[in-house]
Amino acid sequence: METHNEHPLRRCGCCHRLLPREEFSVTNRVKGWLDSYCKECRRASRTLRYMNRSLGTRAAAARPLITNEADPERRMALIRHACLVVRESVLRKRRRLAQEEALADGCTPDALPPGARAGSIQFENQLKDTDLWHG
């Protein structure tokens, strides 16, 4: 009985050429599985992926860079928005830490101190008292 591993040639899934088995990398030595792409196509695929990542094509298109913004009003709007996002993140983290601390001390969720509840004004006032971000 002949298995798929005994064929002398294999078709590349990228370039669709029939190549000898030596032109494919082994993906599983125990089972004898070969890569679906030939070594040449796999190398080209990795190079392309590396180049795309190193150039930052996805990251650059996703977010505007505040320092490159020429319009001063738009730049200020972006800065205010960034501060708002950071402020909300800090509030969420403080609430979560207070809840975890209260629960670790043995409080039930109903018995949490008022400042540890979601939407608490105490947390927002604590943040306003800090001079990190004023909004």
C-alpha positions as CSV (number, residue, x, y, z in Angstrom):
1,M,0.0,0.0,0.0
2,E,1.4,3.4,-1.0
3,T,0.9,6.5,1.2
4,H,1.0,10.1,0.1
5,N,4.5,10.4,1.6
6,E,6.0,7.9,-0.9
7,H,5.3,10.0,-4.0
8,P,8.6,11.4,-5.5
9,L,6.9,14.7,-6.5
10,R,4.7,17.2,-4.7
11,R,2.8,20.2,-6.0
12,C,3.5,23.6,-4.3
13,G,0.3,25.3,-3.0
14,C,1.7,28.7,-4.0
15,C,3.4,28.4,-7.4
16,H,1.6,25.1,-8.4
17,R,4.8,23.6,-9.7
18,L,5.6,19.8,-9.3
19,L,8.8,19.6,-7.4
20,P,10.8,16.8,-5.7
21,R,10.1,16.2,-2.0
22,E,13.5,17.7,-1.1
23,E,12.2,21.2,-2.2
24,F,9.7,21.2,0.7
25,S,10.4,21.8,4.4
26,V,9.4,19.1,6.9
27,T,6.6,20.3,9.3
28,N,6.3,17.2,11.4
29,R,9.3,14.8,11.5
30,V,7.4,12.0,13.3
31,K,4.5,11.9,10.8
32,G,6.6,12.9,7.8
33,W,4.5,15.9,6.9
34,L,5.8,18.4,4.4
35,D,5.1,22.1,4.1
36,S,2.4,22.9,1.5
37,Y,4.7,25.7,0.0
38,C,8.1,24.9,-1.5
39,K,11.1,26.4,0.2
40,E,11.4,29.2,-2.4
41,C,7.8,30.3,-2.0
42,R,7.9,30.0,1.8
43,R,11.0,32.2,1.8
44,A,9.3,34.8,-0.4
45,S,6.2,34.8,1.8
46,R,8.2,35.3,5.0
47,T,10.2,38.1,3.4
48,L,7.1,39.9,2.3
49,R,5.5,39.5,5.7
50,Y,8.6,40.8,7.4
51,M,8.8,43.8,5.1
52,N,5.1,44.7,5.7
53,R,5.6,44.4,9.4
54,S,8.8,46.4,9.6
55,L,7.4,49.2,7.4
56,G,4.4,49.4,9.7
57,T,1.9,49.6,6.9
58,R,-1.1,48.5,9.0
59,A,-0.3,50.6,12.1
60,A,0.3,53.7,10.1
61,A,-3.0,53.5,8.3
62,A,-4.9,52.7,11.5
63,R,-4.1,55.8,13.6
64,P,-3.3,59.4,12.7
65,L,0.0,60.7,14.1
66,I,-0.7,63.8,16.2
67,T,2.7,65.4,15.6
68,N,2.3,65.2,11.8
69,E,-1.0,67.1,11.9
70,A,-0.6,70.5,10.3
71,D,-4.0,72.0,11.3
72,P,-3.6,73.3,14.9
73,E,-7.3,72.9,15.7
74,R,-7.4,69.3,14.5
75,R,-4.1,68.6,16.5
76,M,-5.7,70.0,19.6
77,A,-8.8,67.9,19.1
78,L,-6.7,64.8,18.7
79,I,-4.7,65.6,21.9
80,R,-8.0,66.2,23.9
81,H,-9.4,62.9,22.6
82,A,-6.2,61.1,23.6
83,C,-6.4,62.6,27.1
84,L,-10.0,61.5,27.4
85,V,-9.2,58.0,26.4
86,V,-6.3,57.8,29.0
87,R,-8.6,59.4,31.7
88,E,-11.3,56.7,31.1
89,S,-8.7,54.0,31.1
90,V,-7.3,55.2,34.5
91,L,-10.8,55.3,35.9
92,R,-11.6,51.8,34.8
93,K,-8.3,50.5,36.2
94,R,-8.9,52.2,39.6
95,R,-12.4,50.8,39.8
96,R,-11.2,47.4,39.0
97,L,-8.4,47.5,41.5
98,A,-10.7,48.8,44.3
99,Q,-13.2,46.0,43.5
100,E,-10.5,43.4,43.6
101,E,-9.1,44.8,46.8
102,A,-12.5,44.9,48.5
103,L,-13.3,41.4,47.3
104,A,-9.9,40.1,48.5
105,D,-10.7,41.6,52.0
106,G,-13.9,39.4,52.1
107,C,-16.5,41.9,51.0
108,T,-19.4,40.7,49.0
109,P,-20.2,42.6,45.8
110,D,-23.2,44.3,47.5
111,A,-21.1,45.4,50.4
112,L,-18.4,47.1,48.3
113,P,-17.6,50.6,49.5
114,P,-19.4,53.3,47.4
115,G,-16.1,54.4,45.8
116,A,-15.5,51.0,44.3
117,R,-18.8,50.8,42.4
118,A,-18.9,51.3,38.7
119,G,-19.8,54.9,37.8
120,S,-18.7,56.2,41.2
121,I,-18.3,60.0,41.5
122,Q,-15.6,59.5,44.1
123,F,-13.2,58.0,41.5
124,E,-13.9,60.8,39.0
125,N,-13.2,63.4,41.7
126,Q,-10.0,61.6,42.7
127,L,-8.8,61.8,39.1
128,K,-9.8,65.5,38.8
129,D,-7.8,66.2,42.0
130,T,-4.6,64.8,40.3
131,D,-2.7,67.2,38.1
132,L,-2.0,64.6,35.5
133,W,-4.8,65.3,33.1
134,H,-7.2,68.2,33.3
135,G,-10.1,68.1,30.9
